[in-house]
Amino acid sequence: MSEKIDSAIEWATGCCAGVSDTPKLDAEILLAYCLGKPRSYLYSWPEQLLAPEEWHHFQALVDKRLLPTPVAYLLGEREFYSLTLKTSPATLIPRPETELLVETAIDLCPGDFATNLLELGTGNGAIAIALKVHRPKMNIVATDISADCLDLARQNAIDHSVTIDWIQSDWFAQIETGRKFDMIVSNPPYIPALHPCLEKGDLPAEPLDALSPGETGLEALQRIIADAPAYLKPGGYLLLEHGFDQQDAVASLMKASHFTDINCKLDLNRLPRVSLAHI
Ligand SMILES: C[S@@+](CC[C@H](N)C(=O)[O-])C[C@H]1O[C@@H](n2cnc3c(N)ncnc32)[C@H](O)[C@@H]1O
């Protein structure tokens, strides 16, 4: 028993509707992956019959999607800043909002200057690798508390032929005292521990430590903002992603740590997402 491409998509779209906001897109991405073809192939050949093994593979992937397993984990990759990066359940799946952090850092760093940059909480390396690809002269140190994240980040750096200094560290703990950077960037965990969104959609499948730092959601931002001045050169920048409702709290913390020119950028949904300031 097999199916045509269009009816297989229709079946999977119905199945995924309960776990995804984009059920048809998920169905198409998974089927294209099973066939080893681009999504456009599905539109060109809707009447094509799937081979029995393709249909079985597709059904098995859809079953996993319903657990729910995020599409990025099923495929083992996700696109970020036009780069294809490996993902795994050890790391957060890079989000489109985070491209704003990369864009802001790139705008502040001239391409002909060897900016010394520190990224805290690198996950699969998305931010550090995108920066290094677009600003090859940067010297980048990227940290994470998780060794599994750093293993994946190293593989992604090899795939994109960039060199980054990866350090396993609890925020600044393993960064040499007295070492100074031109810029520190981070997308730390910032969701309050009991926030209902942690139970919704694909979030339960992602590592909790990557999503939530504790009860208030501000714990990691607080630590980073308090310690960053000691690791910045005079005039050095701190760029932080945060929740859309954390802009004022982040600005107060930055002010208390003597940062100036505090600014916040809006994401694609016009929500406050990236705060920046310099010392
Ligand atoms: C929101 S994720 C961001 C991952 C990646 N930078 C991105 O934007 O897709 C936060 C990352 O911080 C790391 N992390 C959590 N607590 C940490 C800590 N105490 N010290 C360093 N990294 C930490 C997590 O392992 C996770 O990779």
PDBQT file of the ligand as one rigid body, heavy atoms in Angstrom, charges set to zero:
ROOT
HETATM    1  C1  LIG A 301      18.796  30.203  24.642  1.00  0.00    +0.000 C 
HETATM    2  S1  LIG A 301      20.114  29.068  24.390  1.00  0.00    +0.000 S 
HETATM    3  C2  LIG A 301      21.012  29.917  23.098  1.00  0.00    +0.000 C 
HETATM    4  C3  LIG A 301      21.777  28.995  22.190  1.00  0.00    +0.000 C 
HETATM    5  C4  LIG A 301      22.362  29.704  20.958  1.00  0.00    +0.000 C 
HETATM    6  N1  LIG A 301      23.284  30.747  21.344  1.00  0.00    +0.000 N 
HETATM    7  C5  LIG A 301      21.254  30.289  20.100  1.00  0.00    +0.000 C 
HETATM    8  O1  LIG A 301      21.059  31.510  20.149  1.00  0.00    +0.000 OA
HETATM    9  O2  LIG A 301      20.581  29.542  19.386  1.00  0.00    +0.000 OA
HETATM   10  C6  LIG A 301      21.064  29.332  25.830  1.00  0.00    +0.000 C 
HETATM   11  C7  LIG A 301      22.367  28.571  25.899  1.00  0.00    +0.000 C 
HETATM   12  O3  LIG A 301      22.993  28.915  27.150  1.00  0.00    +0.000 OA
HETATM   13  C8  LIG A 301      23.580  27.753  27.694  1.00  0.00    +0.000 C 
HETATM   14  N2  LIG A 301      23.672  27.951  29.153  1.00  0.00    +0.000 N 
HETATM   15  C9  LIG A 301      22.716  27.777  30.085  1.00  0.00    +0.000 A 
HETATM   16  N3  LIG A 301      23.208  28.044  31.303  1.00  0.00    +0.000 NA
HETATM   17  C10 LIG A 301      24.503  28.397  31.127  1.00  0.00    +0.000 A 
HETATM   18  C11 LIG A 301      25.545  28.808  32.017  1.00  0.00    +0.000 A 
HETATM   19  N4  LIG A 301      25.338  28.865  33.339  1.00  0.00    +0.000 N 
HETATM   20  N5  LIG A 301      26.747  29.106  31.503  1.00  0.00    +0.000 NA
HETATM   21  C12 LIG A 301      26.953  29.040  30.155  1.00  0.00    +0.000 A 
HETATM   22  N6  LIG A 301      26.026  28.653  29.263  1.00  0.00    +0.000 NA
HETATM   23  C13 LIG A 301      24.800  28.353  29.754  1.00  0.00    +0.000 A 
HETATM   24  C14 LIG A 301      22.667  26.622  27.297  1.00  0.00    +0.000 C 
HETATM   25  O4  LIG A 301      23.353  25.377  27.321  1.00  0.00    +0.000 OA
HETATM   26  C15 LIG A 301      22.237  27.060  25.889  1.00  0.00    +0.000 C 
HETATM   27  O5  LIG A 301      23.080  26.517  24.930  1.00  0.00    +0.000 OA
ENDROOT
TORSDOF 0
